[in-house]
Amino acid sequence: MKQNRGRNVNLSDNTGVHRWHMPDYASPAIDMHAHPPLDKSRTESMLAAARESGIERIILSSLGQAEMQPFPSVAEVRCCNREVCDLVDRHPGFVYGLAYVNPNHLETQAVLGETLQHPGIVGVKLWISCRDDLGRLDPVYPVLDAAVARDIPVLCHTFYRTGGNLPGELSPADVVDFSRRYPTAKLIMAHLGGQWLRGIRAVKSCPNVWVDFSGSRAYLGSVENAVNTLGAERVLFGSDAYIRHFSAMLTKVVAAQLSVAQKRRILWDNSAALFFGENN
């Protein structure tokens, strides 16, 4: 039997200062939830770190230029999408993108149409600006209509936030509402819904909802709980880079008490099927 020697991966920006032994089965991986840095001079080094970590495809959504704006203007949204489209063009076959929208703008359908026609844009990103001034979710429904018509996934930033959610922010209960209104939609509840035990339970009965565990700390048992509750086929690997380090997020999968087959589903197979139509 061939010995699984794995590979060493940097855990810091310093050359070779902190290294971690990554098992061979952790590569290749698809990172379906990442963002370009606000400091644009660091974008290429971030992408290089992704490659070094064994990530062979990365799906980006830009949430801001100089700063992340919870309720961005149409001009800011268009600028974010142009940034991602440019990165897709510069790194074909490695960088893919999501069309970012603020659903409260009347121009949202035009923004979607402009961005989704760009090769390499494989879905839609919803961040915080998902409610109108009265707290209703009505602005999101036309976005979901468009995604269903195009048969593309929608990545939903989702939180049960201690002390109450931010204005406009989605909760797992909202994702459940979307799932029931749009049973053919492909919905992704990001961050395991924030409070992961509640978030995972909330979407258990929603077969068209996937989850990612990007961004949060490595809570013991969180990935296993998602797999045991939802099935390995509904769990996706996302890092939330640049905010988190690729290797630190990969460690959540490697350290989980799961089979290698389950880990491979999370790291590659599920996103390959969901975003690229590739079924093993």
FINUVEX-947860 format. One record per residue (C-alpha): residue number from 1; residue in three letters; x, y, z. Coordinates in nm, 3 decimals, padded with zeros to 5 digits. Layout:
BEGIN
PT, num, residuo, xx, yy, zz
PT, NUM, ALA, X, Y, Z
...
END
This chain:
BEGIN
PT, num, residuo, xx, yy, zz
PT, 1, MET, 00.000, 00.000, 00.000
PT, 2, LYS, 00.127, 00.346, -00.089
PT, 3, GLN, 00.201, 00.552, 00.218
PT, 4, ASN, -00.011, 00.867, 00.251
PT, 5, ARG, 00.261, 01.125, 00.310
PT, 6, GLY, 00.045, 01.430, 00.260
PT, 7, ARG, 00.197, 01.774, 00.215
PT, 8, ASN, 00.305, 02.069, 00.425
PT, 9, VAL, 00.096, 02.385, 00.411
PT, 10, ASN, 00.174, 02.732, 00.545
PT, 11, LEU, -00.052, 02.847, 00.828
PT, 12, SER, 00.081, 03.203, 00.823
PT, 13, ASP, 00.195, 03.466, 00.578
PT, 14, ASN, 00.555, 03.407, 00.687
PT, 15, THR, 00.754, 03.181, 00.460
PT, 16, GLY, 00.784, 02.841, 00.626
PT, 17, VAL, 00.743, 02.967, 00.983
PT, 18, HIS, 00.436, 02.761, 01.075
PT, 19, ARG, 00.361, 02.450, 00.872
PT, 20, TRP, 00.097, 02.184, 00.900
PT, 21, HIS, 00.087, 01.835, 00.753
PT, 22, MET, -00.214, 01.814, 00.519
PT, 23, PRO, -00.329, 01.461, 00.424
PT, 24, ASP, -00.348, 01.378, 00.055
PT, 25, TYR, -00.725, 01.326, 00.059
PT, 26, ALA, -00.776, 01.695, 00.142
PT, 27, SER, -00.685, 01.788, -00.215
PT, 28, PRO, -00.826, 01.882, -00.458
PT, 29, ALA, -01.085, 02.101, -00.291
PT, 30, ILE, -01.343, 02.353, -00.408
PT, 31, ASP, -01.378, 02.660, -00.188
PT, 32, MET, -01.730, 02.781, -00.262
PT, 33, HIS, -01.733, 03.078, -00.022
PT, 34, ALA, -01.450, 03.330, -00.038
PT, 35, HIS, -01.403, 03.703, -00.091
PT, 36, PRO, -01.130, 03.918, -00.247
PT, 37, PRO, -00.939, 04.122, 00.014
PT, 38, LEU, -01.029, 04.486, 00.063
PT, 39, ASP, -00.656, 04.552, 00.023
PT, 40, LYS, -00.635, 04.472, -00.348
PT, 41, SER, -00.256, 04.438, -00.330
PT, 42, ARG, -00.313, 04.112, -00.138
PT, 43, THR, -00.550, 03.946, -00.384
PT, 44, GLU, -00.290, 03.751, -00.579
PT, 45, SER, -00.113, 03.630, -00.264
PT, 46, MET, -00.448, 03.511, -00.128
PT, 47, LEU, -00.514, 03.314, -00.443
PT, 48, ALA, -00.162, 03.169, -00.429
PT, 49, ALA, -00.229, 03.058, -00.070
PT, 50, ALA, -00.549, 02.888, -00.188
PT, 51, ARG, -00.356, 02.692, -00.450
PT, 52, GLU, -00.088, 02.597, -00.198
PT, 53, SER, -00.360, 02.467, 00.035
PT, 54, GLY, -00.487, 02.229, -00.235
PT, 55, ILE, -00.782, 02.436, -00.352
PT, 56, GLU, -00.825, 02.389, -00.727
PT, 57, ARG, -01.138, 02.601, -00.772
PT, 58, ILE, -01.240, 02.904, -00.569
PT, 59, ILE, -01.574, 03.084, -00.594
PT, 60, LEU, -01.550, 03.452, -00.504
PT, 61, SER, -01.802, 03.721, -00.422
PT, 62, SER, -01.687, 04.075, -00.359
PT, 63, LEU, -01.870, 04.256, -00.078
PT, 64, GLY, -01.699, 04.590, -00.104
PT, 65, GLN, -01.407, 04.789, -00.234
PT, 66, ALA, -01.261, 05.018, 00.036
PT, 67, GLU, -01.496, 04.871, 00.301
PT, 68, MET, -01.781, 04.625, 00.328
PT, 69, GLN, -02.110, 04.812, 00.309
PT, 70, PRO, -02.418, 04.631, 00.443
PT, 71, PHE, -02.647, 04.834, 00.216
PT, 72, PRO, -02.433, 04.907, -00.091
PT, 73, SER, -02.533, 05.140, -00.371
PT, 74, VAL, -02.594, 05.017, -00.725
PT, 75, ALA, -02.258, 05.163, -00.826
PT, 76, GLU, -02.081, 04.978, -00.543
PT, 77, VAL, -02.251, 04.649, -00.633
PT, 78, ARG, -02.154, 04.685, -00.997
PT, 79, CYS, -01.795, 04.763, -00.898
PT, 80, CYS, -01.784, 04.452, -00.678
PT, 81, ASN, -01.910, 04.234, -00.961
PT, 82, ARG, -01.663, 04.382, -01.209
PT, 83, GLU, -01.381, 04.298, -00.968
PT, 84, VAL, -01.488, 03.934, -00.954
PT, 85, CYS, -01.540, 03.910, -01.331
PT, 86, ASP, -01.190, 04.048, -01.384
PT, 87, LEU, -01.044, 03.785, -01.150
PT, 88, VAL, -01.237, 03.512, -01.330
PT, 89, ASP, -01.085, 03.632, -01.658
PT, 90, ARG, -00.734, 03.648, -01.511
PT, 91, HIS, -00.752, 03.300, -01.357
PT, 92, PRO, -00.969, 03.089, -01.591
PT, 93, GLY, -01.055, 02.746, -01.458
PT, 94, PHE, -00.943, 02.839, -01.107
PT, 95, VAL, -01.145, 03.147, -01.007
PT, 96, TYR, -01.524, 03.149, -01.044
PT, 97, GLY, -01.769, 03.404, -00.914
PT, 98, LEU, -02.109, 03.483, -00.769
PT, 99, ALA, -02.323, 03.778, -00.875
PT, 100, TYR, -02.361, 04.003, -00.571
PT, 101, VAL, -02.679, 04.208, -00.536
PT, 102, ASN, -02.855, 04.441, -00.295
PT, 103, PRO, -03.214, 04.326, -00.359
PT, 104, ASN, -03.359, 04.661, -00.247
PT, 105, HIS, -03.248, 04.833, -00.567
PT, 106, LEU, -03.486, 04.857, -00.864
PT, 107, GLU, -03.181, 04.788, -01.083
PT, 108, THR, -03.121, 04.445, -00.927
PT, 109, GLN, -03.254, 04.244, -01.222
PT, 110, ALA, -03.035, 04.445, -01.460
PT, 111, VAL, -02.732, 04.386, -01.236
PT, 112, LEU, -02.808, 04.013, -01.229
PT, 113, GLY, -02.847, 04.000, -01.605
PT, 114, GLU, -02.519, 04.185, -01.664
PT, 115, THR, -02.319, 03.972, -01.425
PT, 116, LEU, -02.466, 03.627, -01.485
PT, 117, GLN, -02.394, 03.643, -01.856
PT, 118, HIS, -02.022, 03.659, -01.781
PT, 119, PRO, -01.853, 03.319, -01.826
PT, 120, GLY, -01.746, 03.174, -01.493
PT, 121, ILE, -02.020, 03.336, -01.284
PT, 122, VAL, -02.194, 03.034, -01.132
PT, 123, GLY, -02.449, 03.166, -00.881
PT, 124, VAL, -02.584, 03.454, -00.672
PT, 125, LYS, -02.465, 03.600, -00.341
PT, 126, LEU, -02.700, 03.758, -00.085
PT, 127, TRP, -02.537, 03.937, 00.206
PT, 128, ILE, -02.702, 04.163, 00.466
PT, 129, SER, -02.925, 04.394, 00.260
PT, 130, CYS, -03.215, 04.148, 00.223
PT, 131, ARG, -03.503, 04.330, 00.394
PT, 132, ASP, -03.691, 04.644, 00.300
PT, 133, ASP, -03.750, 04.941, 00.530
PT, 134, LEU, -04.039, 04.757, 00.697
PT, 135, GLY, -03.830, 04.446, 00.763
PT, 136, ARG, -04.000, 04.239, 00.492
PT, 137, LEU, -03.824, 03.985, 00.271
PT, 138, ASP, -04.014, 04.091, -00.040
PT, 139, PRO, -03.704, 04.230, -00.218
PT, 140, VAL, -03.542, 03.886, -00.219
PT, 141, TYR, -03.821, 03.703, -00.400
PT, 142, PRO, -03.747, 03.842, -00.750
PT, 143, VAL, -03.383, 03.741, -00.701
PT, 144, LEU, -03.490, 03.387, -00.617
PT, 145, ASP, -03.724, 03.387, -00.917
PT, 146, ALA, -03.428, 03.473, -01.139
PT, 147, ALA, -03.205, 03.209, -00.982
PT, 148, VAL, -03.470, 02.938, -01.020
PT, 149, ALA, -03.525, 03.034, -01.384
PT, 150, ARG, -03.150, 02.999, -01.447
PT, 151, ASP, -03.114, 02.689, -01.223
PT, 152, ILE, -02.822, 02.839, -01.027
PT, 153, PRO, -02.745, 02.833, -00.654
PT, 154, VAL, -02.798, 03.123, -00.416
PT, 155, LEU, -02.548, 03.164, -00.131
PT, 156, CYS, -02.725, 03.329, 00.163
PT, 157, HIS, -02.530, 03.491, 00.444
PT, 158, THR, -02.731, 03.361, 00.740
PT, 159, PHE, -02.712, 03.412, 01.116
PT, 160, TYR, -02.889, 03.353, 01.442
PT, 161, ARG, -02.699, 03.636, 01.608
PT, 162, THR, -02.686, 03.665, 01.988
PT, 163, GLY, -02.866, 03.985, 02.079
PT, 164, GLY, -03.060, 03.998, 01.753
PT, 165, ASN, -02.969, 04.009, 01.387
PT, 166, LEU, -02.843, 04.313, 01.202
PT, 167, PRO, -03.098, 04.515, 01.003
PT, 168, GLY, -03.157, 04.334, 00.675
PT, 169, GLU, -02.976, 04.017, 00.783
PT, 170, LEU, -03.120, 03.672, 00.709
PT, 171, SER, -03.177, 03.405, 00.973
PT, 172, PRO, -03.210, 03.029, 00.921
PT, 173, ALA, -03.587, 03.072, 00.960
PT, 174, ASP, -03.580, 03.298, 00.654
PT, 175, VAL, -03.394, 03.034, 00.454
PT, 176, VAL, -03.662, 02.784, 00.554
PT, 177, ASP, -03.924, 03.029, 00.424
PT, 178, PHE, -03.735, 03.060, 00.094
PT, 179, SER, -03.709, 02.681, 00.068
PT, 180, ARG, -04.084, 02.634, 00.110
PT, 181, ARG, -04.174, 02.915, -00.129
PT, 182, TYR, -03.923, 02.792, -00.389
PT, 183, PRO, -03.894, 02.414, -00.359
PT, 184, THR, -03.681, 02.394, -00.675
PT, 185, ALA, -03.439, 02.667, -00.564
PT, 186, LYS, -03.081, 02.572, -00.478
PT, 187, LEU, -03.020, 02.750, -00.149
PT, 188, ILE, -02.702, 02.755, 00.059
PT, 189, MET, -02.722, 02.858, 00.424
PT, 190, ALA, -02.379, 03.003, 00.501
PT, 191, HIS, -02.193, 02.973, 00.833
PT, 192, LEU, -02.421, 02.689, 00.952
PT, 193, GLY, -02.661, 02.968, 01.039
PT, 194, GLY, -02.431, 03.125, 01.300
PT, 195, GLN, -02.553, 02.934, 01.606
PT, 196, TRP, -02.484, 02.605, 01.438
PT, 197, LEU, -02.694, 02.367, 01.649
PT, 198, ARG, -03.007, 02.577, 01.590
PT, 199, GLY, -02.919, 02.655, 01.230
PT, 200, ILE, -02.863, 02.295, 01.126
PT, 201, ARG, -03.184, 02.179, 01.296
PT, 202, ALA, -03.381, 02.456, 01.128
PT, 203, VAL, -03.309, 02.338, 00.773
PT, 204, LYS, -03.316, 01.963, 00.837
PT, 205, SER, -03.651, 01.923, 00.661
PT, 206, CYS, -03.551, 02.139, 00.362
PT, 207, PRO, -03.395, 01.910, 00.100
PT, 208, ASN, -03.310, 02.201, -00.131
PT, 209, VAL, -03.094, 02.372, 00.132
PT, 210, TRP, -02.720, 02.304, 00.159
PT, 211, VAL, -02.498, 02.443, 00.435
PT, 212, ASP, -02.142, 02.566, 00.456
PT, 213, PHE, -01.939, 02.605, 00.774
PT, 214, SER, -01.725, 02.894, 00.652
PT, 215, GLY, -01.595, 03.168, 00.875
PT, 216, SER, -01.683, 03.039, 01.219
PT, 217, ARG, -01.442, 02.900, 01.478
PT, 218, ALA, -01.364, 02.529, 01.474
PT, 219, TYR, -01.627, 02.418, 01.724
PT, 220, LEU, -01.582, 02.053, 01.817
PT, 221, GLY, -01.847, 01.837, 01.650
PT, 222, SER, -02.002, 02.106, 01.429
PT, 223, VAL, -01.913, 01.946, 01.096
PT, 224, GLU, -02.007, 01.600, 01.223
PT, 225, ASN, -02.340, 01.735, 01.347
PT, 226, ALA, -02.415, 01.883, 01.006
PT, 227, VAL, -02.335, 01.553, 00.834
PT, 228, ASN, -02.529, 01.343, 01.085
PT, 229, THR, -02.834, 01.571, 01.065
PT, 230, LEU, -02.841, 01.661, 00.695
PT, 231, GLY, -02.628, 01.396, 00.526
PT, 232, ALA, -02.280, 01.449, 00.384
PT, 233, GLU, -02.431, 01.538, 00.045
PT, 234, ARG, -02.573, 01.866, 00.184
PT, 235, VAL, -02.253, 02.000, 00.342
PT, 236, LEU, -02.010, 02.221, 00.146
PT, 237, PHE, -01.657, 02.342, 00.210
PT, 238, GLY, -01.614, 02.719, 00.222
PT, 239, SER, -01.339, 02.918, 00.390
PT, 240, ASP, -01.473, 03.276, 00.411
PT, 241, ALA, -01.124, 03.391, 00.305
PT, 242, TYR, -00.983, 03.656, 00.314
PT, 243, ILE, -01.139, 03.677, 00.663
PT, 244, ARG, -01.026, 03.324, 00.752
PT, 245, HIS, -00.725, 03.120, 00.647
PT, 246, PHE, -00.778, 02.835, 00.399
PT, 247, SER, -00.581, 02.579, 00.597
PT, 248, ALA, -00.756, 02.663, 00.922
PT, 249, MET, -01.092, 02.598, 00.758
PT, 250, LEU, -00.968, 02.281, 00.587
PT, 251, THR, -00.868, 02.157, 00.931
PT, 252, LYS, -01.236, 02.145, 01.026
PT, 253, VAL, -01.285, 01.873, 00.766
PT, 254, VAL, -00.959, 01.689, 00.824
PT, 255, ALA, -01.012, 01.673, 01.202
PT, 256, ALA, -01.379, 01.572, 01.179
PT, 257, GLN, -01.473, 01.218, 01.281
PT, 258, LEU, -01.597, 01.129, 00.934
PT, 259, SER, -01.499, 00.881, 00.666
PT, 260, VAL, -01.264, 00.985, 00.388
PT, 261, ALA, -01.552, 00.936, 00.143
PT, 262, GLN, -01.767, 01.181, 00.340
PT, 263, LYS, -01.482, 01.431, 00.356
PT, 264, ARG, -01.429, 01.409, -00.020
PT, 265, ARG, -01.799, 01.481, -00.074
PT, 266, ILE, -01.767, 01.794, 00.138
PT, 267, LEU, -01.439, 01.912, -00.013
PT, 268, TRP, -01.518, 01.849, -00.380
PT, 269, ASP, -01.809, 01.636, -00.494
PT, 270, ASN, -02.098, 01.842, -00.358
PT, 271, SER, -01.980, 02.176, -00.494
PT, 272, ALA, -01.876, 02.017, -00.824
PT, 273, ALA, -02.234, 01.893, -00.866
PT, 274, LEU, -02.411, 02.201, -00.731
PT, 275, PHE, -02.218, 02.473, -00.912
PT, 276, PHE, -02.073, 02.294, -01.214
PT, 277, GLY, -02.315, 02.009, -01.287
PT, 278, GLU, -02.042, 01.749, -01.242
PT, 279, ASN, -02.170, 01.426, -01.091
PT, 280, ASN, -01.948, 01.133, -01.002
END
